[in-house]
Amino acid sequence: MSDTLITIYTDGSSLGNPGPGGWGAVLLWADSRKELSRGYVETTNNRMEIRGVLHALEHLKRPCTVHIHSDSRYVCDAISKKWIQSWIKNGWLTSAKKPVKNRDLWEQLLALLKKHKVIFHWVKAHDGNPENERCDELAKNAAKAYDREIDEGYSGNM
């Protein structure tokens, strides 16, 4: 594992749920900063929250120690409280025996979590944290952009 320490802030947004959506991420390391975002034609807020983390981690070129700050309890708890391990053990079914939503994104994220040492931190949304506020702005702007993409894997009944 690399001794490179990266701090990442992420946020997702959906203008309507479902509706146009976007995610934003701010990556911080040493004296560097990188902002990322992407918008989608139709999606959900939870998919955008996962995509923010997923695509920020994809951006890393080598294994790192990563502190991810997200205002999504869904994302943070799925990893930190090991919900995802239970879903896998149960054949990708929730404790209510229903199919896990967003499985396609969770599987992609799992592969990246094996590559990096990732620690999740939940932050309260809209509470004045400058990096979280910036991610929110990036996500909303991406959701409104003209060059939005199709959210592969999203089907309107998620």
N, C-alpha and C positions, 0 to 999 in steps of 0.2 A: 504494500500500500504506500502510496506517495505521501510525503510529509507536506504536500501542498494543501493549504487550508483555504476553502472557498466558503463564502457566506452567500446564500441565495435567498432572495425574497420573491414570492410568487403570488399571483392572484388570478382569478378567473371571473368572467362576467358573462351574463346572458341577458340580452335586452328582450325580456319575455322568457318564459321557461317552459317549453322550448322557444327559441328565437335566434336571431343573430347573436353570435358570441365571440369572445376573444379571451386571450390570456396575456399576461405580462410577467416578465421576470427581470430582476436586477441581480447581476452577479458581481460580487466584490471579492477581490483578492489582492494582496500586497497593496500597491498604490493604484490598482486598476479597477475599472468599472465597465460593465457591458450591460446594455439594456436590450431585451428581446421581446417580441410580441408577434402575434398572428391572429387573424380573425377568420371566422367560419360563418357560412351562410345560415345554417340552422343547426342548433346544438342545445345542450343544457348547461346550466351553471356548474354542476358537478363535473361534467366532462371537461370543462374549461379549467377547473381547479386542478384536476389530475394532469391535464396537458401542460399546464404551467410548470409543474414539477418535472414531468417527463421530458419536455423539450429543453428545459434548462440543464438537466443532467446530460442529455444527449450532446449538448454543446461542449462538454468537457472533453479534452483531448486525451487525458490519461487518468488513471485512478487517483482519487483525491479524498480527503476528509471534507465532508460537506455538511454545513449547518443550514437546513432549510427552514425558513420562516414563512408560515402560511396562515391565513385567517380561516382556513377551511378545517373545521373539526372532522369532517368526513375524511379528508386525506390524512390528516395527522393521526386520528384515532385508528384508521384502517391499518396503519403501519405500527404506530407506537403501542396500541392496545392489542396488536397481533390478530385483528379481525381477519386479515388477509390469509393468515395461516389456517384459521378455522374454515374459511371459505374453500381453500384448496383441499383441505382434509375432507370436507363434506361434498366434494365434487362440484365446487363453484356454486353451492347453494348457501343461502343465508340461514341463520338460526330458525327462521320461519319457513324454511324449506322452499324458498323462492329463488330463482336464478339471480346471481349477483349482477347488478347493473354495471355497465362499463367494463366488463371483463376484458375486452380487447385492450383497453388502456392499462388496466391493472397488470396484465401479463407483460406488456412492454416495460412498465415501470419496474416490475420485479427483476427483470434482467439487468436493468441499470443499477438497482440496489445491490446486486451481487458484485458489481464492478467497483463501487465506491463504498466508503464508510459514511453512512448518512444518518444524521441526527435531526429529528423533526422537532420544531418549536412552534407551538400555536401562538399567534398574536391576535389581539382583539382588532377587528376591522374598524376602520374610520375612527381611530382613537389617537390620531396625531403622529403615528410612527411614520416618519418621512419616506422610508423605503416602501412600506406597505401602501401608503397613499400613492406613491409613484406607480407601483404595480397596478393599482386599481385604475389609475388614469390610462396607463398603457393598454390594459385589457379593454376598457370601455372604448377607447379610440380605435382599437383593432376591430371591435365588434361593429363599429360604424363605418369602417373603411370600405372603399369600393372594390378592393382586390381580395375580398374574403374567399376562402377555399371551401370545398366540400369537406365536412367532418367524416372522413372514412371511418366506418364502423358504427356510426350513429344511424339508428333507424327510429323514426318518430315515435315508437312505442316504448322507449326506454324509460 
